[in-house]
Amino acid sequence: MKGDLLKGSRCVVTGASRGIGKAIAEAFAKCGADVLITYVSNKAKADETVAEMEKYGVNAYSFRCDAGDEEDTKRLADYIKEVFGSIDVLVNNAGAIGEEAPITQITSDEWDRIMRVDVKGVFLATKYLIPLFDKKRTGKIINISSELSVKGRANYTHYTAAKGAVNAMTRSLALELAPHILVNTVAPGPIETDMILQDMSSEWVEKEKNIPLGRLGSVTDISAVTVLLASKYGEFYCGQLISPNGGAVFI
């Protein structure tokens, strides 16, 4: 996926030092966009992602931002204004999946941690970055959710509830911000990422493959959809939930 499909666009992707966020950021750069990514702890990985994007001749930046921290998000907005002036695309990708546990064993601290990153993070980035959208162009906000927000998953009530909230936020924001800014959700199914391969047991990974296509998806399956939504070809999508999931759930 190369070319000038997003040439001239200024894009922000949160939580993009690895995995799906990294793939989205690099896909945007391949298509000619200038991109700013955020990270929370791994500066080295963020620097690698910036270097990869710069190979495509675009401007690329990284900024440390705890997605659930309001002061961090304000500083992010100030930095974006400094380097970009205005923006065209925001991808709210930063998130956490949480520890597998039945509802009776999920602590209040763990519940709050997931809600802080997955829900409050989307709220804060959207709130403080909306004023930066170029008023002369159609802006795009793409929220990254999960097919589990629709399908559900035992022992992940905190995560599925958080992503369900993201879906609801998308619908309300789509009504609130159209036609100037179009808001949509991408809800990936089981995707081959570091989080899946390193943090989950082999039994859990095999369970994830038990879908009609019989395999995990790739990060490019997700980045391709975000490029579509971010481009001129995504201008009749508003308030939609698009779920590349290999048949894990029919939406």
N, C-alpha and C positions, 0 to 999 in steps of 0.2 A: 504494500500500500504506500505508494509514493506519489509525488507530483505537487501541484499547487492548489489542491482542493481547499485548503485552509490558509492559503497565503494571505498575509495581512491580518490574520486573526491573532488576538492576544488571549491566551488561555491559562487558567489556573487549575491545577489538579492537586487536591489535598491528599496527603498520605501516599506519596508516589515514589518512595525510595526503593520499593520492591513490589513484586506481584502484579496484580491487576492495575494498580495506579501507575506503576512504572511503564507497563505496556501501553496504557492510554496516553501517557505523556510522550512516549517515544513515537507512537503512531501519529499524534498531532504534529510533532516536529517533522516527521517524514513527509507530511502533507503541507509543510511550509509555514506552520504556525510558530509564533514565539510563545514559549511556555515557561511558567513559573510553577515549581512544585514545592510542597511543604513536606517536612519530616519532623519527627518528634525526638528521636534518639540517635539514629544511625547516620551521622553526617557523611561518613565515608561512602556509604551506599548512595546517598543523595548526590554526592559529588560525581560518582560514577554515572548516574543517570543524566546529570547535566552534561557531562562530557560526551555521552552517547548522542544526546540531542544536538549538541553543537556540531557534530559531524555532518549534519544536514544543512549547515549554513544559516541556522536560525539563532535568535537570541534566547538563551536559556538561563534560568536562575533557580536557586533554592533558598528556602527560608525556614528556620526552625519555628514550629508553631504547634503547641499542644491544642488539639482541636477543641477540647472542652473548656479552654481557658479564655475568658473574655478579653483580658488585657493582651494576651498573645495575639488574639484575632484582630484587635484594634491595631497593634503594631504591624501585623501582616497587611492590613488594608493600607496603612501609611506607606509601607515598602512597595506595594503594588502600584500605588499612585506615583511613587518616585520613579520606578523603572518603566512602567507601561503608560501611565497617565490614565487610561481607561482600558476596560477589558470587554471581551466579546463572549467568552465561555467560562463557566465555572463548573468543575466536576467535583462534587462532594463525595470523595472516595474514602477518606480516613475513617477507620472503624476498628472495632475489636469484636471477636467472636465469643469470648468468655469461656469459662471452664464447664465441661459437661457435668451436670448434676441435676438430680430430681429437685422439684420446686421446694421441697422441705429442707433441702441442704444448701440452697443458694443463699448466701449471706446478704444482708442489706448492703454491705460495702461492695460486694461483687455486682449486685443489681445496679447500684448507683454508678459504678465504674462503667458498665456497659451503656447505660443511658446517657452518661456524661459525654462519652466519645461518639456513640452512634446516633444519638438524637440531638443533644445540645450542640454537638459539633456542627451538624447540618444547619441548625438554627442560627448559630453565631456567624458562620461563614456567609450564609445567605443574607443575614441582616446587615452585616458590615460591608459586604462586597457589592450589593445591589446598587448603591449610589455610584459605583465606579463603572457601571456598564455604559458603553458608548450609546448615547441617546439617538444617534443617527443611523444605527444599525439594529437588526433583530438579534437580541442576546439569547443565550442558551444556558440553562442550568440543568445539569444532568446529575441526578442523585443515584448513587450506587446502593442497591438494596440486596435482596437475596430471594431466591425462589422459595426458601424456607419461610419467608414472610407470608406466603400463601399456602404452602403445603403443610407447614408446622413440623416440629421435630421434638420428640420426647427428650427431656433432660436439657433442652436449650430454650426454655421459656423466656429467659432474659433476652437472649439474642433475637428470637423470632418476634418478640414484642417490640423490641427496638426497631427492627427493620419494618415491621408493620406500621409503626409510627412514621417512619420515613415515607412510606407509600402514601399515607394520609396527608402528610405535609406537602408532598408533590401535588396531589389533587387540589388542595386548597391554594397553594402558591400559583398553580397554573391558572386558576380562575382570577386570582388577585393581580397577576403580573402581565398576562396576555393583553394585547398582542406585542408589546414591546420586548418582553422576555418570555421565552417558551420554556416551560419546566416539564421534564420527563424523568422517569425512573428506568434504570437498567437493573434487572434482578438476575444476576448470574446463577446458574446451577452449579454442580460440582466441578470446580476448575482446578487444574494442576498448578498449584502455587506452592511457595515455600511453607506457607501456613498449613496447607493440607499434607504435604509430603514429610515435613519435619516435625510438626506439632501433633499430628494425629497418628494413632496406631495403624498398623498394616491392616488389621481387621476392619477398622473404621473406613479406610480408603477403599477396600474391596466392597464394603457395603455401599459406598458412594457410586461405585461403578454399576450397581444393580439398577440400571435404567434402560430404556429401549435401545439407545445407541451403544450401551455396553462399555463405555469408557468415560474418563474425565475429559472435560473440555480444556481448551488451551486459552491462555490469556489473550491471544489474538482474536478468538471468537468474541470476546467482550470488547476489545478495543475497536474492532471493526464497526460494531453497533454505535459506539460513542462517536466515532468519526462521522458516521451517517447523520446522527442527531446534531452534531456540531456544525455540519456543513450546510450549504444552500439546499441540499436535498432533504433536510430535516425540518423544513419550515411549515409543514402541515401536521406536525406531531405536537400535541399539547395535552399535558396531563396523562400521558400514556405510561403503562408499565410494559416494558419489553423484556422478555425473559429467555435468553439463550441457555437452555438447560438440558438438551439432549433427550427431552421427553420425560424428565423427572416429574414434572407436573404440567398439566395442560392449562394454560391461562388464556 
